């Protein structure tokens, strides 16, 4: 089960080039953006470069395919839903299909597809780079014919980002950042990224400096009111089913925690949405998920909003994950017995449930809640957890003692029919609804409904404490 554990903070390294924003594509909303060139560009040479972080992992080779960039003639760059491999498919059935799988929903991948159909050597006509390395292992290798004209950059032919222009059911789910379409050049990954000089196995983005050619564009997603803005100064892309709340600060240079669809403890898995920040249950069984970033020290904040009763919010530990046994990394399985693991949950019946290595039970009974915003303050300096309901501290600000020596993850457990949203700061929204205040932590990261540090008030066991968004830049400093 892919997780970012302490010490694995690759996205927090100083880059010299910070990516500020990404765009969240929630597949259930059928989101995409499109542009139709007014005339032909170079149809034989082009490069597409982007960073992506996957959301839900769909199945099935048809509608299960998640298309990232496409044309109406079925030229497409996509993830194949049957096995989550990467595909470049062109009209006529030519395709490159990787043996590599892309199932880590905690990671940012850098993908470069570089095309020059005039190359005499067939293997050089379509090149695929993953995190700076040329991909050479394919389950299907069917290169395009020499001097073939492609659909990308063709006048009067629509190009779409986030869906298949050929089949509207094949939408991407997840986050995209630093999206370049360069027309007239077959470039390398090194034109868009570089290996870190101090950690030479770590690939990071860098600014592109070169010609965009005819019909080229660059999406940096920095204008929430115009996510399709061409930052290169050309014609903007038209957005469909995308809103300001879909702008995110989860990027390849500051990776935020999300829920993890690869960890399913219940026999009936939940449905994930909104870039893995929404968990839907149907009222027939408990559904749960933990976060993608594990925490051992520091002070951390997140908040949730549930659809009604029968929900529990809090943290689980690595021992909870270990208790899942064979179910860890599976899409479904038997639910673990709660007393097999360490956790701390606030249920909307007002009860805080806990388990330590020595005991289990209830820490205290507080206020019941339903659709209010529940704040979670995880203090791993003093090994305490605090909760607040609509910004009012529970238990008079007295924290519940957590077990020591554990790695903790944010946790959502739902039974009620509907979607529970977790705001970990990257979008400043509960689902598609933006928070009203957008308060950042003291480092300037995250956008929350309520202040993570409560304005410096002495609300935590009669002390003032600073809590931070769970992201890799904060993790590098405090985690």
N, C-alpha and C positions, 0 to 999 in steps of 0.2 A: 504494500500500500504506500504510494508515494506521499511523503510528508517532508516538510522542512523542519528539521530538528536543530537544536542548538548547535552552533558551529557551522551550519550549512546556510550561510547568509550571502550567497554569491551576488544577489541583486543589490546588496548594500555597499559594494566596493565603490570607492571614488572613481568616477568614470571620466571626468573632464567634460562629459556631455550627458546631461540629465534629460530624460524623457519625462515630461510633466503629465501627459494625459494619454489615455486610451479611450476606445469606444466599446461599450458593451453591446453585444448582439444577443438578445433574448429570443431564442428560436421560436418560442410559442407565439411571439408577436409578429412573426414573419418580417423581420427588419432587413433592410438593405439600403444601398444608395447606388445611383446609376448615373451614367453620362453617355451621350451619343456624339461621337466626333463629327464635325462638319465635313471633313474630308479625310482621305487616306493618309496615314502615317507610314512608317516603314513596317510592312507586314511580315518581314522575314527576320528582323532583329529587334528584340526588346528584352527587358529585364523587369521582373516583379520582385520586390523585396518587402517583407513585413515581419513584424513580431506578433505572435499569437499566444494566448493562454486559453486552453480549452475549458468549456463549460461541461454540459452533459455529453455523455458518450452514447450516441445512438447506434442502433443495430439495423442491418438490412442494407443490401446493395442499392436499393432504389431510393425511397424517401429517407432512408437512414444516412445516405451520403450527405456530408456537410461541405457545401461549396463556398469557397472564400473569394474567388474572382472568376468571372465567366463572361462569355459572349453568347449571342443568340444562336450561333452555329455550333454550340456545344463544345467550344474550347473552354476548358475549365481546370482550375487548380483547387483541389479538394482533399478532404479526408474521406476515405472509403468506409462507410458504415458497417460493412461486413466484418472488418478486422482492424479498423482504425489506422490503416496504413495510409501513406500519403500518395496521391495520385495526380499526375498531369495527364489529362485526356484531351485529345483534339478530335474535331469532326472527322469521321471516317474510321474511328475506332483505335487509332494509334494511342498508346498509353505507356507511361512509366509508373509502375507500382512498387513501392519500397517493401523490403523485408522488415525494415524498422517499423515499430509501432509507436504511436503518439498518444499514450494513455495517461500521462502524468498531468493531472489537472491543477497541480500546485506550481507548475513550471512555466516559464516563458520560453518559447521556441523561436529562433530566428530562421526564416525560410527565404531562400532566394531561388527563383526559377529564371534561368538565363538562356535565351533562345537565339540561335543564328542558323537558319535553315540552309544558308549558303555554304556551310562547312562541308568539306569533302569527306571527312571522317564522320560516320553516322553518330557515333557516341558523343561527338562534340556539339551536336545540333541542339540538344536540350540538356542543360546541366542543372542539377539540383544540389543546393548547398543547405546543410542543416547545422546550425550553430557554428558556422565558419568552415565546415568540412565538406568537401565534395562527396556526395553520396554515390556509391558504386555498387551497392548490393540491392538488386531488384528481383522481385518475384515475376514481374512481367516487364519485358524490355522490347518495346516496339517503337523505334524512333521514326520521326516524320521523314518524308522523302526530301531529297535535296531540292532547294529552291522553292519549297512549298510556301504559299501565302497563308498566314494565320488570320484568325478573326480579330485578334486584339489590335486596336488602333485603326480599324477599318471604318471609313466614313459611312455614316447612316446606320451603323450596327451598334446597338446598345451594349455597353459593358457594365456589369454589376459587381459591386463589392458586398459580400455577405449572403449571396444566394446564387442559385443556378438561373441564368437567364433563359435556359432551355426548358427547365422544369421548376416551377415556383415552389415545389414542396421541399426542395433541398437547400435549406437555410443553414448558415453557420451558427454555432452556439458558443459564445465565449467572448474574449476580448481581442481587439486588434490595435496595434500601435505602429507608428512609423511606417505607414503604407506608401510605397513608391511604385509608380509605373513609369519606367524609362523607355521611351520609344527611340529606336535607331541604334542601340548598343547592346551587345552581349557582355555584361559586366560580371565581376566576381563578388563573392561575399565580402571580401576585404574592402570593397568600395563603400560598404554600409556598416561595417563592424570591425572589431580588432580583438586580439587576445590581450588580456591584461598582462602588463610587463612583470608584475609581482606574483601573479597567479596565472601562469601561462596556459592553463587548461580552461580558463574561464573566458567565455566570449561575451563581449559587451558592444553596445551600439556606439556609432560615431556619426558625426555630421557628414552628409553626402555633399560633395562638391563636383559638379559636372553638368553636362548638358542633359536636359530632359527630352530633347527631340520634339517632333510634332506629336501633339496629343498627350504628352506625358503629364503626370500630376503627382502631387505629394499631399497626403492627409496626415496632419499632426493632431487633429481632434482637440485643439486648444480653445476653440470657440464653441461653447456649449449651445449657443443659439444658432449655430451654423456648422454642424459637425462634418458636413461635406465640403467645407471650405478647402479649396486648393491653395495650400500655403506657398506654392510656387508662383502664384499670381495668375493662373489660368482660369478657365471656366469651372465653377463649383459643381460638385456632384449634387444631385437631387436626392434628399433623404426621404425614405418611406418607413413609417412605423418606428422612427427613432425620435427621442425627445432629449431635452437638456439633462434629465436624470440619468441618461445613458452615458454621459461623459464620466470617466473614472480617472482616479489618480493611481490605480493599480497599473504599474508599468514595468518594463524590463529593468529599470534602474531603481525601482522601489516596489517590491513585490508584496502585496497585501494578502493577509489570510482570507480564505473563503471556506465554505463547507466542502467536504470531500466526498464526491459521489462514489468513490471506490471503497469507502467504508460503509457497509450496510449491515446492521446487526439484526434486523428483523426479517422474518420470513417473507414479508411483502415489502419490497423496497419503496421508499418515497419517490416522489417526482421532484427533481431539482429544476430551478429556473433562476432568472435574473443574474446570470453569471455566477451560479452556485451560491447565491445569497438568499434564496427562497427554498423552503422545504414544505412540500404539500403532502398531507395525510388525508385519509378519506373517512375516518371515523370507525373503521373496522379493525384496526390493529395499531399498535405503537410503531411509529417510524422515527428514526433518529439518524444523526450524522454529527461527526466531529469536525473540527477545523483542520486546515492543512499545515498550520505552524504550531510546533510544540514549544512550551515555555518552561523554564526551570528557575528563573529569577527575574527581577524587575517588577514593575507594576503596570497593569494592562487594563484597557477599558473596551467594552463593546456594549451594544444595546440591541434590543429585540422588540418586535411588535407581532403579536399573535392574533389569530382570527376569533378567538373565544377561549373556552375552557379546555381542560385536559391537555395542557402543555407544560413542559418543564424546561427551564433555561439554566445554564450554568457551565460547569466544566467537567470533563472526564479526564482520567489519567492514562498514562501509558499502560498501567496494569489493567485498566478497563479494556483497552484495545487487545492486550495479550489474552484476556479472558475470552475474546471472540474465537480464538484458536483458528481453525481453518476458514472461518468466515472473514477474516481480515483480508482485504483485497478482493473479496468475492462480491457479486452483485446481490446475493441474497443468502440466507442461512438461518439457523435457529438463534433466537435471541439469548444472550448470555444471562445467567442468573445475576441480579444486581449485586448480591453480596459477594460476588467473586472479584470485585474491583473497587478502586477508590474513585469517588466522585463527590460533587457537591452541586445540587440542583435546587432551584427555587420553583416550586409548583404553583399553579394559579389558584390552588386551594389555600394558599398562604403559608404552606409548610416548606421549610428547607430540609431536604433529605441529604444525608451524608453517609459516607462509608470511609473509614480509615482502616489501617491494617489491623486494628484491634477491635473496632466496634462499628455498628451501623445503627441508624435510627433517624431521629429528627433533631435538628439543631435548635430551631425555634419555630413557632407559629406566628406569622405576621399577617399582613393584609392580603385579602384575596385580590385577584386581578383578572382581567379579561382581555381587553384590546388596548390597554395602556402600554406606554413605552416602559420596558423594564431595563434598567441599567445594571451591568455587571462590572464590578471593580475587583480585579484579581491581583492581590498583593502577595507576591512571592518573595519579598524581602522579609516580611513578618509572617508569611504563610497564613494569610487570612483571605476570606472572600466576603464581599459586601454586595448588597442589592439595594436598588431604589425603585420605587414605583412612581412614574411621572415626576421624577426629580425629588421625591421625598424618601429619605433614607429609611430602610427597614431596620427593625430591632434597635432603634435609637442610635444607629451608626456603630453598633457593636458587631465586629466581624466574627464569622464562624471559622474556627481553626481547621486548616487543611493538613493532610498528612504530609510529612516532609519526604524528601528524596524522590519525588515523583516528577514526571514531565506532564504538564497539563495542557489541554486543548479546549477551546470553546466547544460547547455542546448544545444541540437543539434536539428535544424529544417531543414529538407531537402525536396525538391521537385524534383530536378534533378534525372534522372535515374542513379543509381550507389550508391556506399557506401561511406559515410563520416566516417572517423576514428577519434576517440578522443584518444589522448595520455595523460593519467592521471598519467603516470610515472611508472606504475607497470611492463610493459613489454618493455618499451623503443622502441616501434615500432608503425607504422601506419599499422594496419592489420598484415600481415606476413612480412613486410619490416622493418628491424631495422633502427632506426635513425642513422645518421652518426657520431654524437658526443657523445651521451649518457651522458649529463651533469646532475649531481645530484643537489638538492637544498643544502643550507648551512648546513642542518642536515645530509646530505649524503643519502637522500631518493629520489627515482625516477630516471629516465633516460630520458632526454628530448633532443630534437634537439637543443634548445637554452637555454641559462642560465636563470633560473627563476628570478634571481636578476640582470641580465644584467651586471655582473662583478662589481657591486657597483657603476655604473654610475648614475649620477643625472638626470635620464630620466623620472622621475615621478613627474610632476609639479615642476620641477627643484630641486627635492630631490632624494636622494638614498633611496631605500626601498628594503627589503628582502621579497621574496615570496617563498611559500613552496608547496610541493606536498600534495594533499588532501588524507591523510591516517591517521589512528587512532593514530599512535605515534605522528605525528605532531599535530593532533587535541587535544590530551591531553595536549600539551604544549602551543599551541597558540589559540585553538578554544574555 
